[in-house]
Amino acid sequence: MENPLENPLSWLDRAVTWAPNWVISGAFLLLAAGVAVALHGLAMRLLRWLIPASYEFLHSLVSATQALLRAALVIFAVALTLPLVPLGTEGKAAIGHWLIVAFILLLGWSCTAAITLASDFYLRRTDIDFSGDPLGRKHLTQVRVLRRVAATLVIVVTVAAALMTFESVKQYGVSLIASAGAAGLVVGLAARPLLTNLFAGIQIALTQPIRIGDAVIVEGEWGWVEEITGTYVVIKIWDWRRLVVPLSYFLEKPFQNWTRQTTDLIGSVMLWVDYTVPVTRIRTKLEELAKASKLWDGQVVNLQVVDSNERALQLRCLVSARTSPEAWDLRCEMREKLIVFLQEEYPGALPKQRAELVEFNRMTAQAAE
C-alpha cells in the first residue's frame, strides 16, 4: 500500500477523483471561510494589543466593526476560492450570484455602521444637560432622528438592490413601474403610513418642534420626551407611564411644549381666601418663602387678586424656577407653606360660609314680648 506521506499529490488526486465535485467544492469553500475567520481573529488580537488602553474610541471602533470585517473577509476568501473549485458553470454562477447578494448586503451593513459610528462620535463631543441645555438637546434630537431616517433609507435601498439581482423580481418591478396600475396603487397605500412618518421624522429633525428631554403636554398628559424613533415618540409621563404617539401627531395636532426656547418656567398657585385677608401681608410672606426656597431661581415672585365672588377672593401666586420639575415642586411648596401661614396667623381669613338669621331673630324678639 502506498504511503500518502511519500506522494501526497497522487493521494489527493485519487481523493478528488473519488469524492463528488460538490463535496470537494464545499470543503474548499468552507476551508477558505475558516482561514478568513482565523486571520480575522489574529488581526483583532493584534489590533487590541497595538492600540493603547487610553484610546477608548479606537477600541470601541474595533469592537463595533468586528463582525463587519469578519463577514467581509469571508466573502472575499470565498470569492477568491470559487474559480479554483471543481464545479460546473451553473454551480459557480449560482454561488457567484449569492456572493453578489452578500456583497450588496455587506455594503448596506457598512453604510449603517458608518452612520451609527459617525453619530456616536459626534454625540461624544457634545455634553448633554437635559435640565438646562436646549442646544445640546437639539443636537441630540437631530442626530438620533436623522440617523434612524438615514438607516431606514439605506436598508430599503439595500434590500431593493439585492432583490433586483434576481431576474424574476427585477421583471416584476419593471412591469409594476411601467404599468402603474392597481398593484402600484395598493403598494403606495400600504406604504403611506411608513412614508408619512419618515418625512415627519425629517421635518421634526429640521424644524425642532420637540426635542429629547422637552417637557410637553400631549393628550392631556404631562411628561418628558424620552425617545424619538423613526415612526413614533415615547413620552415619559410624570407617574412613569409611557405614552407612545406617532411622529405625524406633532405635525398635525396642537400640543404644549414647556421647554421650546428655554427651560425656565413660571408656576402659579391659586388660593381662595376670605375678604378679611391682609393681601399685603401674604404678598410679603410669599416673597420671604420664595427667597428661602432652593427651588426658586430669583426671577419672578408676585401675588395678585385675580377673582372674587360673593363668598371669597382668589389669589394667584407666581414663582419661577429653572426647570419644569422644579417649578412643580416649588408650586407645591408655596401652596403648603402659605396655607400653614394662614392657619397659624390668620385663621379667620380662610374661606367660610356666612349666614344671617334675620327671620330667627325677629321671631325670638316677638316671643320675648
Protein Blocks (a to p, Z undefined) as FASTA:
>chain_A
ZZfklmmmlmmmmmmmmpcfklmmmmmmmmmmmmmmmmmmmmmmmmmmmpcfklmmlmmm
mmmmmmmmmmmmmmmmmmmmmmmpccdfklmmmmmmmmmmmmmmmmmmmmmmmmmmmmmm
mmmmpccdfklpmklmmmmmmmmmmmmmmmmmmmmmmmmmmmmmpmklmmmmmmmmmnop
mklmmmmmmmmmmmmmmmmmmmmmmnomacehiacdeehiacddfbdcfkbccdddfkop
acdddfklmmmbccddfklmbmcdcddddddddfkbcfklmmmmmmmmmmmpmkbgolag
cdddfbdcfkbccdddddddfbfklmmmmmmmmmmmmmmmmmmmmmmlpccdddddfklm
mmmmmmmZZ
